[in-house]
Amino acid sequence: MENIVDVFKVLSNRTRVDILIWLKNPLEHFDKPTAHLNKNMSEKGGVCVGDIQEKANMSPSTVSHYLKMMQQVGLLESERHGQWTYYRRNEANINQLVNIMKKDL
C-alpha cells in the first residue's frame, strides 16, 4: 500500500465498499453460476464484471471505472478469460491495510 490516502479515497464510496463486501463471499452475493470464474480455470476464482455491474445496478462504464480504481490502489486483482474479466479481492493487500490501521492509525 504505497499511498494509504488514495486507498481511503477509493473506500469513501458506498458502492465500492459494497463491491469489496460482495467479493469477500461471492457465492453468497452472486447466485448465478456463470458469475463465478470456474475453479478449474483459476484456483483464485473471481466474479465477472457484468455480474458485478448488474448487482450494483449501475452503468457498465461506472462499474468499470470503480473496479479500475480499486485495482489501481491494490484492493482488487483481475484475470481475463477470453472476452470476460473476472475480479477478486487482493487479500494480501487488504490484510496489509488492516495491519497498518491497527499499528499506525
C-alpha positions in Angstrom: 0.0 0.0 0.0 2.0 2.9 -1.3 -0.4 5.7 -0.7 -2.9 5.0 2.1 -4.7 8.2 1.4 -5.6 7.0 -2.1 -7.0 3.8 -0.6 -9.2 5.7 1.7 -10.4 7.9 -1.1 -11.5 4.8 -3.0 -13.2 3.4 0.1 -15.1 6.7 0.6 -17.8 5.5 -1.8 -20.6 3.1 -0.6 -20.8 1.1 -3.8 -17.1 0.5 -3.9 -17.2 -0.7 -0.3 -20.2 -2.9 -1.2 -18.2 -4.4 -4.1 -15.5 -5.4 -1.7 -18.1 -6.9 0.6 -19.7 -8.8 -2.2 -16.3 -10.2 -3.4 -15.4 -11.4 0.1 -18.2 -14.0 -0.2 -19.1 -14.2 -3.9 -21.1 -17.4 -3.6 -23.4 -15.6 -1.1 -23.8 -12.5 -3.2 -23.8 -13.7 -6.8 -26.3 -16.5 -7.3 -25.8 -17.1 -11.0 -23.3 -19.9 -11.6 -22.0 -18.1 -14.7 -21.0 -15.1 -12.4 -18.0 -17.1 -11.0 -14.8 -18.0 -12.6 -14.6 -21.7 -12.9 -12.2 -23.0 -10.3 -10.6 -25.3 -12.9 -9.5 -22.2 -14.8 -8.0 -20.5 -11.8 -7.5 -21.5 -8.2 -8.0 -17.9 -7.2 -11.5 -17.5 -8.6 -13.3 -14.3 -9.4 -16.6 -12.7 -10.4 -17.4 -11.4 -13.9 -17.6 -7.7 -14.4 -21.1 -7.9 -15.9 -22.4 -9.6 -12.8 -20.9 -7.0 -10.5 -22.4 -4.3 -12.7 -25.8 -6.0 -12.6 -25.7 -6.3 -8.8 -24.6 -2.7 -8.4 -27.4 -1.6 -10.7 -25.1 1.0 -12.3 -23.9 1.6 -15.8 -21.1 -0.6 -17.1 -18.8 2.4 -17.5 -19.2 3.5 -13.9 -18.6 0.0 -12.5 -15.6 -0.5 -14.8 -14.2 2.8 -13.5 -14.8 1.8 -9.9 -13.1 -1.6 -10.5 -10.2 0.1 -12.1 -9.8 2.5 -9.2 -9.9 -0.3 -6.7 -7.4 -2.3 -8.7 -5.0 0.7 -9.0 -4.8 1.1 -5.2 -4.3 -2.7 -4.8 -7.7 -3.7 -3.3 -8.6 -5.9 -6.3 -7.0 -8.2 -8.8 -8.3 -9.1 -12.2 -7.9 -12.0 -14.6 -9.0 -12.1 -18.2 -10.5 -15.2 -19.8 -11.5 -14.7 -23.4 -13.7 -11.7 -23.6 -14.5 -11.7 -19.9 -12.7 -10.1 -17.0 -13.1 -11.5 -13.5 -12.3 -9.6 -10.3 -11.4 -10.8 -6.9 -10.1 -9.2 -3.7 -6.4 -8.8 -3.2 -6.4 -10.4 0.3 -2.7 -9.8 0.9 -3.1 -6.0 0.4 -6.3 -5.8 2.4 -4.6 -7.6 5.3 -1.7 -5.2 4.9 -4.2 -2.3 5.2 -5.8 -3.8 8.3 -2.3 -4.2 9.9 -1.4 -0.6 9.0 -4.6 0.6 10.6 -4.0 -1.4 13.8 -0.4 -0.4 14.1 -0.1 3.1 12.8 -3.6 4.7 12.9 
